[in-house]
Amino acid sequence: MEKNIITRKEFFTKALTAIAGVSLVSKNMTGFLSPGPELRAVGKTGIMVSPICFGAPRTNDESLIKYALAKGINFIDTGRAYGNGNNEKLVGRSIAGIRRNVIIQSKIRLEKNELPLKGKGRKGASEIRNVLSEKLQASLHALNTDYIDILLYHEATDENLLFHQETMSFFSDMKKSGVIKAHGFSTHNDFMNLPDRNNSEGFYDVIMLPFNHNGSFNHSLTGSYSEWNQAKLISILTEAGNKGIGVIAMKTCSGGKYSPSKDIEPSYKEAVLWVLQHKFISSASIAMVNFEQINEHVSWLKDQRL
C-alpha cells in the first residue's frame, strides 16, 4: 500500500495543522497514463480533471477503473454510501501505487437519525462535526489515502444543514489542513435553491447535479422520473461558473441519445458533447460498466468541439 492509514488521533491532529508540500495533479500526467484530452479546471480550485469522470458507484470490477485510467481519464467519482463503503475500497485498490496521478471525488452526508439535536446549540454542532469527522476518516481508510481531492456533501436537500455554520466550518477546516483539497455538495434539481444560495454565499468550491440535453431523466435503478426548468438551471450554473465554482454534471446520458442536426445520428457521444460544450462544466460523470462503454467514450475525448 502506498500510504499508511492514519489513526483517529492523527486524523484530528492533521486537521488542525496545515500540511506542507501537498501538490495538485498537473496537466503533465506521467507513467501509466496514455496521452489524454486537455484537462479542465474545476472552478478556481487549481484541480485539473479530464472532461469525463469515471462514475464508479455501479462498478464492482477494479480492472474497469484501471482501464479507464490507462485510457486517459484521471477523475473518479465515488462515495461513502455506495455499497456500504465497499465502492471506496474498490477505488482504493484500483489506484494503489498511482494515487498522485488520480483525482478522487468522494461524498459524505448527515442522516437525520444521526442528529437527535438537529444541529441546535453547541451540542448539536458537536454532533454534526463528530458525524462528518467519523465518515471522512472512514473514507480515507477505505480509499487507502491520506487526502481526498474533492469531498462533497452527498445528496444535499436540507438548506439549513448544508449551510449550517458547523458543517461549513468542518469543510473549511479540512481544506485548510490538507485532508481535502476542495469541498462542495451534490444535489438534485428539485433543490435548485442550494446552488442558487451557494452563488450568493460563495462558500462551496464545487457542485454536482444532473444536467443533460433533455432536462429530465428516468433513474435506471429506481425508475423514478425527474425533470427541471432547463433555462433556470443554465442561468444558475452560468453564474456559478462565472464565480469560479466548479460544476460536475451527472445523469449526462440519462436524457437519452442526442443529435445536434439532421445530418448526425443521435448518440450518447453527442449527448455528452452537448453537456461539455457549456463552459461552466468541469467534467461529465458517466457510469461506465464495461470495457466497450469506456472505449466508446474515450474514443472521442479529443473531439474538436470540446
HELIX and SHEET records of a PDB file:
HELIX    1   1 ARG A    8  LEU A   16  1                                   9    
HELIX    2   2 GLU A   62  ALA A   70  1                                   9    
HELIX    3   3 TYR A   82  GLY A   85  5                                   4    
HELIX    4   4 ASN A   86  SER A   94  1                                   9    
HELIX    5   5 ARG A   99  ASN A  101  5                                   3    
HELIX    6   6 LYS A  112  GLU A  114  5                                   3    
HELIX    7   7 GLY A  121  LEU A  143  1                                  23    
HELIX    8   8 GLU A  159  LEU A  162  1                                   4    
HELIX    9   9 GLN A  165  SER A  177  1                                  13    
HELIX   10  10 ASN A  189  PHE A  191  5                                   3    
HELIX   11  11 ASN A  193  GLU A  201  1                                   9    
HELIX   12  12 GLN A  230  ASN A  242  1                                  13    
HELIX   13  13 TYR A  268  LEU A  276  1                                   9    
HELIX   14  14 PHE A  291  VAL A  298  1                                   8    
SHEET    1   A 2 ARG A  40  ALA A  41  0                                        
SHEET    2   A 2 MET A  48  VAL A  49 -1                                        
SHEET    1   B 9 ILE A  52  GLY A  55  0                                        
SHEET    2   B 9 PHE A  75  ASP A  77  1                                        
SHEET    3   B 9 ILE A 103  ILE A 108  1                                        
SHEET    4   B 9 ILE A 148  TYR A 153  1                                        
SHEET    5   B 9 ILE A 180  SER A 186  1                                        
SHEET    6   B 9 VAL A 206  PRO A 210  1                                        
SHEET    7   B 9 GLY A 246  MET A 250  1                                        
SHEET    8   B 9 ILE A 281  ILE A 286  1                                        
SHEET    9   B 9 ILE A  52  GLY A  55  1                                        
SHEET    1   C 2 SER A 216  ASN A 218  0                                        
SHEET    2   C 2 TYR A 225  GLU A 227 -1                                        
END                                                                             
